[in-house]
Amino acid sequence: MRIAAIQMSSVPDVAKNLAAIVRAVGEAARHGADLVVFPEAAMFPFDAGRLDVIAQPLDGPFATGVKKAAQDNDVTVVVGMFTPADTVYRLPSGELRTEAPTNAGEANHFRRVSNTLLITGPHGTDHYDKIHTFDAFGYRESDTVKPGNRRVVYDIDGVTIGLATCYDIRFPGHFYALAKAGATVMVVPTSWGDGPGKLEQWRTLTGARALDTTSYLVAAGQARPGSPDRYGQNDGPTGIGHSVAVGPDGARLAETGYVAQILVIDIDPNRVEKVRKGLPVLPGHDRDLAVSGVDLDDLRNLGVQPLGKN
């Protein structure tokens, strides 16, 4: 399987981003890609305006354009976008509620979006809403983004793809659940914020998630625009580049730098089975859960829904 990770810098213009995505899908297809992965927020960057204003449904013009590009080029595409979610109310205490309080005048209300991965191609069209919102380092994504509530895997010609978004990478259980659902390739679109130590964290986490599930991991990140003398500083935009492909043995197969580019990598899905036979860590995770008192018969209820076969 050939995978292309598109490292791009989204701009505050949905139409321009869609045009760039369509061009990149065509270029990746000409390179023989079977799967084309774009970053989180490829539709519109964070901190560039109200997300609820630009959010579109999955049958809106942005998603429709991506679907057409995938269809025209006979490839599967994963792209980060924002879809309408819900209205929440902030009480004077700071608490968020999804139901209007008795005295609505005491609360500010605003619309949230879902941080959505659209996956579309010859095997169907589905989506994953980011579960773990980035509420860290003084930032609260959950103020404007509704957390998702299901994990998603997608089948491409017998290869099962597991979907994760950016901050999900910090939660091993998410990837374990995807692996238990049959995923052998983890796809991680991201808009990883720059800052001291963030690149080192990114490299450690991507390697760890591949190794502790003995899966391939391919991540596509937002490029890091701006002057090189600001690289590594936390005043940068939400992008650090460094799209990466990691093997099921944790080996780093390829990695980009900070600027926009395309990473094309060939993977052998059959290698996952070989590595898992020699390094059977997934049964070890099962044992950890059993020791912790988790009923292994309930593992199927981890929230994973197999998609891409409709």
C-alpha positions, 0 to 999 in steps of 0.5 A, a space after each residue: 500500500 502506498 500512502 501520501 501524507 500531505 503537509 500543508 498550511 491551511 489558510 483562513 479561506 475554505 474555498 482556497 483550502 479545498 482547491 489546494 486539497 483537490 490539487 494535492 489529491 491529483 498529485 498524490 494519485 499520480 505518484 501511485 498513492 492508494 491513501 492520501 492523508 491531510 492534516 487536522 483542520 485542513 479545511 480552516 486553521 485554528 485561531 483564524 476565526 470562529 469555527 462555528 461560522 465556517 463549519 459545514 455538514 458532511 454533505 456540504 460543498 467542502 466535503 462534496 468537493 473532497 469526495 469528488 476528488 477522491 472519486 475522480 482519482 480512484 483513491 481514499 482520502 482522509 481530511 480534517 474539517 469542522 462540522 456543526 455540533 451543538 449549542 452549549 451554555 456557560 454558567 457564571 461559574 464557568 461550567 458548560 451545559 448542553 441544556 439551557 439553564 432555568 434562567 437563560 439570562 445568567 448564561 452565555 450560549 454559543 455553538 460548538 463544532 465537531 473536529 471531524 476526519 472525513 474519510 472517503 474513497 472507493 470503499 465508502 464515505 465515513 467520518 470520525 469526530 475527535 474524542 480527546 479535545 486539546 484541553 492543555 497548556 492553557 488552551 481549551 478546545 472543548 470550549 468550541 469543539 464537542 468531543 466525539 463518542 466513538 472510535 472508527 476503523 475503515 477497510 481498504 482492500 482488506 487493510 484496516 485503517 484506524 483513525 485518530 486526531 492530534 491530541 488522541 496520540 497521548 492516549 494509548 487506550 484509543 490506539 489499543 481499541 483500534 488495534 483490537 478492532 483489527 486496525 493495522 495502520 493508524 492514521 493521525 492527521 494533526 495540527 500539533 502546536 509548536 513550543 519548547 519540547 513539543 517536537 521531542 514529545 511528538 516524536 516520542 508519542 508517534 513511535 510509542 503508539 506504533 510500537 505499543 500496538 505493533 501497527 504502522 502509524 502515518 501522521 500528516 501535520 500542518 506545516 510550520 510557516 514563519 521564520 526558522 528562528 522561531 521554530 521551537 517557540 510557543 508563539 508559533 501557529 498551530 503546526 509543527 510539520 514533521 509528518 511521519 511514518 513509523 513501522 510496527 516495530 517502532 522504526 521511523 521510516 520517514 519524516 518531513 521537516 517544518 515546511 509544506 511538502 508531500 511524504 510518500 511511503 510504501 508499507 507492507 500490511 503483511 509485515 504487521 502479522 509477522 511483527 505481532 507474532 514475534 512481539 505479542 504485546 496486544 495480548 499483554 494489554 488484555 492481561 493488564 485489563 484482566 488484572 485490573 478487573 475489566 471483563 474481557 468479554 466487554 472489550 467489544 464495547 470499547 466504542 469501535 465501529 467498523 466503517 467503510 463497508 457500506 
